[in-house]
């Protein structure tokens, strides 16, 4: 009898050690995921701030250009009333014309860079909508502040309270993966979202936030292991119930808030290089 008790005690201690080890591994993985999310968020915010600054600079240059053109026009109009144009006045006109030319060139190059960036984004959206063949009202593809978002309703991806990817979802993800694989320099952040109904499932999942992260990593495993997407392109993120599309005050609204969102992020460095190349082009 004592031997049996001793064996049971050893087994209990062993199970406890294994459980603790799994918990520590899970904590480490969660930290890595959070670090990836923080990095992606910083990069995204930096991109948006830089683009906002460039747009502000562009507007300022346009205003300066308009003022210079007005001054030039005023000078030319006054020339008709002058019998003698001083050397200094002629030099001023020549400098004003040269300044206008330089400003026009700078504005044109900045516009070219921004247009190329917008063209890349537009081409990506067009490619997604055509090759993915998205016509389902539960799937949306749109652009916000130069970033492409693919939003997929929860009912197409998972059963209630589950993080096992459905076969229908794999069909959709297969089409998305095809487009992503054609853009090897882009990054994709997979976000899981839930409603605010407290999770009361099993001991594996602690809460809605945990569920949203599990769903994100489940989708990433399908994209990488079954559909050939490069792991280096993907970022896992769980937003839980904290970024709702609408108030969680009805079954319909809660259904809208339960979703998976794939955020397609062009590399920020590529956009900077694009602008730098445009600005370094020699004057014609």
ZIRA-V126649 format. One record per residue. PHI is phi in radians with two decimals (999 if undefined). Layout:
phi=(PHI/PHI)
This chain:
phi=(999/-1.12/-1.10/-1.12/-1.10/-1.09/-1.09/-1.11/-1.12/-1.13/-1.10/-1.12/-1.10/-1.11/-1.07/-1.12/-1.12/-1.07/-1.09/-1.15/-1.08/-1.09/-1.11/-1.15/-1.09/-1.11/-1.10/-1.11/-1.13/-1.08/-1.13/-1.06/-1.10/-1.13/-1.10/-1.08/-1.12/-1.08/-1.10/-1.10/-1.14/-1.11/-1.12/-1.13/-1.10/-1.10/-1.09/-1.13/-1.15/-1.12/-1.13/-1.08/-1.13/-1.13/-1.10/-1.12/-1.09/-1.10/-1.11/-1.10/-1.12/-1.09/-1.08/-1.10/-1.11/-1.07/-1.12/-1.13/-1.10/-1.14/-1.08/-1.14/-1.11/-1.11/-1.12/-1.13/-1.11/-1.27/-1.06/-1.13/-1.69/-1.86/-1.49/-2.34/-1.79/-1.17/-1.06/-1.13/-1.10/-1.12/-1.13/-1.10/-1.11/-1.10/-1.16/-1.11/-1.13/-1.17/-1.14/-1.05/-1.09/-1.14/-1.12/-1.05/-1.15/-1.14/-1.09/-1.06/-1.23/-1.15/-1.13/-1.09/-1.12/-1.15/-1.13/-1.10/-1.09/-1.13/-1.17/-1.07/-1.12/-1.10/-1.09/-1.15/-1.08/-1.06/-1.10/-1.11/-1.20/-1.50/-1.31/-1.29/1.14/-1.43/-2.28/-1.29/-1.14/-1.53/-2.22/-2.22/-2.17/-2.61/-2.11/-2.33/0.94/1.38/-2.01/-1.60/-2.09/-2.00/-1.91/-2.12/-1.07/-1.02/-1.17/-1.49/-1.80/-2.47/-1.39/-0.99/1.27/-1.91/-2.12/-1.61/-1.21/-1.32/-1.14/-1.08/-1.15/-1.10/-1.11/-1.17/-1.10/-1.08/-1.27/-1.13/-1.05/-1.05/-1.20/-1.09/-1.14/-1.41/-2.15/-1.15/-1.63/-1.61/-2.03/-2.24/-1.82/-1.70/-1.85/-1.72/-2.26/-2.20/-1.52/-1.74/-1.28/-0.99/-1.37/-2.28/-1.52/-1.77/-1.28/-1.22/-1.76/-1.48/-2.85/-1.09/-1.12/-1.06/-1.09/-1.13/-1.19/-1.04/-1.16/-1.10/-1.20/-1.12/-1.15/-1.11/-1.11/-1.14/-1.09/-1.49/-1.43/-1.88/-2.08/1.34/-1.31/-1.20/-1.01/-1.16/-1.52/-1.92/-2.26/-1.63/-2.59/-2.10/-1.81/1.00/-1.74/-1.62/-2.27/-1.30/-1.34/-2.64/-1.15/-1.47/-1.93/-2.74/-1.08/-1.14/-1.18/-1.10/-1.12/-1.13/-1.31/-1.44/-2.77/-2.04/-2.14/-1.84/-1.79/-1.66/-2.00/-1.12/-1.14/-1.10/-1.05/-1.13/-1.16/-1.09/-1.08/-1.07/-1.16/-1.07/-1.11/-1.11/-1.26/-1.56/-1.09/-1.17/-1.18/-1.68)
